[in-house]
Amino acid sequence: MNLLLYAEPIRGIVTRLDIDGQGADARLLPGSPLRIKGTFKVQNPNSDPTDTVQLILFLEDKFLKCIYNDVPASAPNFTSGTFSHQCTVPQEKGTYRIRLGVAYNWNWPDQAYNYLLSQPSEIQDIGYLIVGAYEEEKIEWLPIAIVAIPIATIIGIMALSKKKR
């Protein structure tokens, strides 16, 4: 799955996202381990070749990890990399967004994180985590009584139902 992250100018692309071996969308039980990994490409525009770019991974608005914090190659080239993060699935059932924010020229990832929280347009949803108890659907078979009815009885009932009034 290729996801384009929009920022002015465009600075990063997530080229693969995997949540617990289920791709970009996963279903997990509350409190279980959450493993997120993937690959990315990041670049600076030619107009700002020395900018330090931060890629911040979120679970909703919660900071998970800074997956990149460096000066990448300038366009048209990219700097590529991989990331992985492990934490615990939230206890509350619901659907949670895995998000990625793109910031630049912050001294520390926590400064970039705080900036991104104030700039929601710089954060993109890249995956979804569905938390809750899920069970395999069970099919219940109801007992069925098989009764042998002579054909003549069925024809007689049909004839009675068509009787003129």
C-alpha positions as CSV (number, residue, x, y, z in Angstrom):
1,M,0.0,0.0,0.0
2,N,1.4,3.4,-1.0
3,L,0.3,6.4,1.0
4,L,1.2,9.9,0.1
5,L,1.7,12.3,3.0
6,Y,0.7,15.8,2.2
7,A,2.6,18.8,3.6
8,E,3.9,21.9,1.8
9,P,6.1,20.9,0.1
10,I,5.4,17.1,0.0
11,R,8.2,15.5,2.1
12,G,7.4,11.8,2.7
13,I,5.8,8.7,1.4
14,V,5.0,5.6,3.5
15,T,5.6,2.7,1.0
16,R,4.4,-0.1,3.3
17,L,2.5,-0.3,6.5
18,D,2.0,-3.5,8.5
19,I,0.0,-3.7,11.7
20,D,0.6,-7.0,13.5
21,G,0.9,-8.9,10.2
22,Q,-2.5,-7.8,9.0
23,G,-1.6,-5.0,6.6
24,A,-2.7,-1.4,7.1
25,D,-5.9,-2.4,8.9
26,A,-5.9,-4.8,11.8
27,R,-8.2,-6.2,14.4
28,L,-6.8,-7.0,17.8
29,L,-7.9,-7.8,21.3
30,P,-7.6,-5.1,24.1
31,G,-4.3,-5.3,26.0
32,S,-2.6,-7.5,23.4
33,P,0.8,-6.6,21.9
34,L,0.7,-4.1,19.0
35,R,3.4,-4.4,16.4
36,I,3.7,-1.7,13.7
37,K,6.3,-1.8,11.0
38,G,6.8,-0.4,7.6
39,T,9.0,1.4,5.1
40,F,9.1,5.1,4.1
41,K,10.8,7.5,1.7
42,V,11.5,11.1,2.6
43,Q,13.0,14.1,0.8
44,N,13.7,17.7,1.0
45,P,12.7,20.1,-1.8
46,N,15.6,21.7,-3.7
47,S,14.6,25.0,-2.2
48,D,15.4,23.7,1.4
49,P,18.1,21.0,1.0
50,T,19.3,21.3,4.6
51,D,16.0,20.9,6.5
52,T,15.8,18.3,9.2
53,V,12.6,16.3,8.7
54,Q,10.7,14.5,11.4
55,L,8.3,11.7,10.7
56,I,6.1,11.1,13.8
57,L,4.0,8.0,14.3
58,F,0.7,8.4,16.2
59,L,-2.1,6.3,17.6
60,E,-4.9,8.8,17.4
61,D,-3.2,11.8,19.0
62,K,-0.9,9.8,21.2
63,F,2.9,9.9,20.3
64,L,4.2,6.5,19.5
65,K,7.6,7.0,17.9
66,C,9.7,9.4,15.8
67,I,10.5,7.1,12.9
68,Y,12.8,9.6,11.1
69,N,14.7,12.7,12.3
70,D,17.5,13.7,10.0
71,V,18.3,15.6,6.8
72,P,17.1,13.6,3.8
73,A,18.2,13.7,0.2
74,S,16.9,16.5,-2.0
75,A,14.4,16.1,-4.8
76,P,14.3,14.2,-7.1
77,N,16.2,11.8,-4.8
78,F,14.7,10.1,-1.7
79,T,16.1,8.8,1.5
80,S,14.5,5.4,2.3
81,G,14.2,3.6,5.6
82,T,12.3,1.1,7.7
83,F,10.6,1.5,11.1
84,S,9.1,-0.7,13.7
85,H,7.4,-0.1,17.0
86,Q,5.8,-2.3,19.6
87,C,3.4,-1.2,22.4
88,T,0.1,-2.4,23.9
89,V,-3.3,-2.3,22.3
90,P,-5.6,0.1,24.2
91,Q,-8.0,-1.4,26.7
92,E,-11.1,0.4,25.3
93,K,-12.9,-1.1,22.4
94,G,-13.2,1.0,19.3
95,T,-11.5,2.0,16.0
96,Y,-8.2,3.8,16.3
97,R,-6.3,5.6,13.6
98,I,-2.6,5.0,13.0
99,R,-1.3,8.3,11.8
100,L,1.9,9.9,10.5
101,G,2.9,13.5,10.9
102,V,5.5,15.3,8.9
103,A,7.4,18.2,10.5
104,Y,10.7,19.8,9.9
105,N,13.5,21.8,11.6
106,W,12.6,21.0,15.2
107,N,15.4,20.2,17.6
108,W,13.6,17.3,19.4
109,P,10.9,14.9,18.3
110,D,8.7,16.0,21.2
111,Q,8.8,19.5,19.8
112,A,7.8,18.2,16.4
113,Y,5.0,16.2,18.0
114,N,3.6,19.2,19.9
115,Y,3.7,21.3,16.7
116,L,1.9,18.6,14.7
117,L,-0.9,18.4,17.3
118,S,-1.5,22.1,16.6
119,Q,-1.4,21.5,12.8
120,P,-3.8,18.6,12.0
121,S,-3.5,19.1,8.3
122,E,0.1,17.9,8.6
123,I,-1.0,14.5,10.0
124,Q,-2.4,11.8,7.8
125,D,-4.3,8.6,8.6
126,I,-2.3,5.7,7.3
127,G,-4.0,2.7,8.9
128,Y,-6.7,1.6,11.3
129,L,-6.7,-0.6,14.4
130,I,-10.0,-2.1,15.4
131,V,-10.0,-3.1,19.1
132,G,-12.5,-5.4,20.6
133,A,-13.5,-8.9,21.4
134,Y,-14.3,-10.7,18.2
135,E,-15.5,-14.2,17.9
136,E,-15.9,-16.5,14.9
137,E,-19.5,-16.4,13.8
138,K,-21.3,-19.5,15.0
139,I,-24.1,-21.1,13.0
140,E,-26.7,-22.6,15.2
141,W,-28.6,-25.5,13.6
142,L,-32.2,-25.7,14.6
143,P,-33.8,-29.1,14.8
144,I,-36.2,-29.6,11.9
145,A,-39.0,-32.2,11.9
146,I,-39.5,-34.0,8.7
147,V,-43.1,-35.1,8.3
148,A,-44.3,-37.2,5.4
149,I,-47.5,-35.8,4.0
150,P,-49.2,-37.6,1.1
151,I,-49.2,-35.7,-2.1
152,A,-53.0,-36.0,-2.3
153,T,-53.3,-34.1,1.0
154,I,-51.1,-31.3,-0.3
155,I,-53.1,-31.0,-3.6
156,G,-56.4,-31.0,-1.6
157,I,-55.1,-28.1,0.6
158,M,-54.1,-26.1,-2.5
159,A,-57.5,-26.7,-4.1
160,L,-59.3,-25.5,-0.9
161,S,-57.2,-22.3,-0.9
162,K,-58.2,-21.5,-4.5
163,K,-61.9,-22.0,-3.8
164,K,-64.1,-19.2,-5.0
165,R,-65.8,-17.1,-2.4
